[in-house]
Amino acid sequence: MKRVIVVDDDEDSRDALSDILEFKGIEVVAKAIDGYDAVQKFSKYLPDVVLMDMMMPRYDGFYGLQNIKNIDPNAKIIIITADQTEETRTKLKKMKHDLILLKPINVENLVKMINE
């Protein structure tokens, strides 16, 4: 069973995604409210996958992505975002990150990405 952390500043989104994943047989080991919280929980739980929202107050997904990759360069992080701006795409490309799902997410695609 894959172990994941769900990172989103919106509590309803975090809980809904977590419930769906649990239903699909994926264990949600932690939920985080921003990029800083994600880094702390990654260090504690060492999940198989981190599902990272990008646009969050204080510490955004870029902060979480960069700092988790500093801890484990091979960490599997799936970006889940509604942000399709050129600036965000460019930043993710510079970070050599291509595991991205756009909101609203297709749950079957997400489950497939987690399990690959």
Backbone torsions as a table, in degrees:
resi	resn	phi	psi	omega
1	MET	NA	127.2	179.3
2	LYS	-71.8	143.9	179.6
3	ARG	-112.2	127.8	-176.8
4	VAL	-129.4	159.7	168.6
5	ILE	-115.8	132.8	177.7
6	VAL	-103.0	122.9	-177.8
7	VAL	-117.8	115.5	177.5
8	ASP	-161.4	138.7	179.9
9	ASP	-75.3	-17.7	179.7
10	ASP	-90.1	114.6	-175.4
11	GLU	-59.3	-42.5	-179.9
12	ASP	-62.2	-42.9	178.7
13	SER	-63.4	-44.2	179.0
14	ARG	-58.6	-49.4	-177.0
15	ASP	-67.7	-42.6	-179.2
16	ALA	-62.4	-47.0	-180.0
17	LEU	-63.8	-41.4	179.4
18	SER	-61.4	-44.0	179.4
19	ASP	-61.7	-43.8	179.4
20	ILE	-62.3	-44.4	-178.6
21	LEU	-64.2	-43.4	178.2
22	GLU	-59.8	-41.5	178.1
23	PHE	-61.1	-33.6	-179.2
24	LYS	-86.1	7.0	176.2
25	GLY	84.7	22.5	178.4
26	ILE	-111.3	127.9	-176.2
27	GLU	-83.5	122.7	174.6
28	VAL	-92.0	106.7	-175.9
29	VAL	-83.8	-20.2	179.2
30	ALA	-164.8	159.8	173.9
31	LYS	-125.5	140.7	-178.8
32	ALA	-127.3	149.8	-174.9
33	ILE	-96.6	-14.3	177.9
34	ASP	-163.3	-178.6	-176.8
35	GLY	-61.8	-38.1	179.3
36	TYR	-65.1	-48.1	178.6
37	ASP	-59.6	-38.7	179.2
38	ALA	-61.1	-43.3	-179.5
39	VAL	-63.5	-44.6	179.5
40	GLN	-60.8	-45.6	-176.9
41	LYS	-73.4	-31.9	174.9
42	PHE	-60.6	-47.1	-179.3
43	SER	-60.4	-38.0	-177.7
44	LYS	-75.7	-44.4	-171.1
45	TYR	-100.8	-20.2	-177.7
46	LEU	44.0	63.5	-177.2
47	PRO	-73.4	167.8	174.9
48	ASP	-72.7	-34.5	-174.6
49	VAL	-144.0	144.5	171.6
50	VAL	-115.5	127.8	175.4
51	LEU	-100.7	110.7	-167.8
52	MET	-115.9	118.5	169.0
53	ASP	-71.4	156.1	-179.3
54	MET	-99.5	-47.4	-174.1
55	MET	-90.4	100.6	178.7
56	MET	-139.1	146.8	178.8
57	PRO	-66.1	161.0	-179.8
58	ARG	61.3	-84.8	-177.3
59	TYR	-110.5	107.9	-174.8
60	ASP	-82.5	-176.3	-179.4
61	GLY	-65.1	-29.6	177.7
62	PHE	-64.0	-41.0	177.0
63	TYR	-60.0	-48.7	-179.9
64	GLY	-61.6	-46.8	-179.8
65	LEU	-57.9	-51.3	-177.1
66	GLN	-62.2	-46.5	-175.0
67	ASN	-74.0	-32.9	174.6
68	ILE	-68.3	-40.3	177.9
69	LYS	-65.1	-28.9	175.6
70	ASN	-67.9	-34.4	178.5
71	ILE	-74.8	-46.7	-177.7
72	ASP	-142.1	99.8	-178.3
73	PRO	-57.8	-21.1	-179.2
74	ASN	-97.1	7.1	-179.2
75	ALA	-58.5	137.9	178.6
76	LYS	-93.7	113.2	-178.3
77	ILE	-123.4	122.1	176.6
78	ILE	-103.7	119.0	177.9
79	ILE	-80.3	128.4	175.9
80	ILE	-120.2	112.4	-173.0
81	THR	-148.3	156.1	171.4
82	ALA	-99.2	-8.7	-176.6
83	ASP	-77.1	112.2	179.0
84	GLN	-114.2	23.6	-178.1
85	THR	-68.9	154.3	178.1
86	GLU	-59.9	-39.0	-179.7
87	GLU	-58.9	-46.0	179.7
88	THR	-66.3	-44.7	178.8
89	ARG	-59.9	-42.2	-179.9
90	THR	-64.0	-45.2	179.6
91	LYS	-61.6	-43.1	-180.0
92	LEU	-66.2	-37.8	178.7
93	LYS	-64.4	-42.5	178.5
94	LYS	-62.7	-33.1	178.9
95	MET	-83.1	2.9	-179.0
96	LYS	55.6	44.7	-178.3
97	HIS	-116.1	124.6	-176.6
98	ASP	-129.6	6.8	175.3
99	LEU	-87.1	90.3	-173.6
100	ILE	-131.9	132.9	173.3
101	LEU	-122.6	132.6	179.5
102	LEU	-90.1	141.7	174.8
103	LYS	-78.2	147.0	-5.4
104	PRO	-70.1	139.4	-173.3
105	ILE	-82.9	149.5	171.9
106	ASN	-91.4	112.5	-174.4
107	VAL	-59.3	-41.4	-179.3
108	GLU	-62.9	-40.9	176.6
109	ASN	-62.4	-41.8	-179.9
110	LEU	-63.3	-47.2	179.7
111	VAL	-59.4	-42.1	177.9
112	LYS	-61.0	-45.9	179.2
113	MET	-61.8	-41.6	-179.9
114	ILE	-62.6	-43.3	-174.5
115	ASN	-80.7	-13.2	-179.5
116	GLU	-75.8	NA	NA
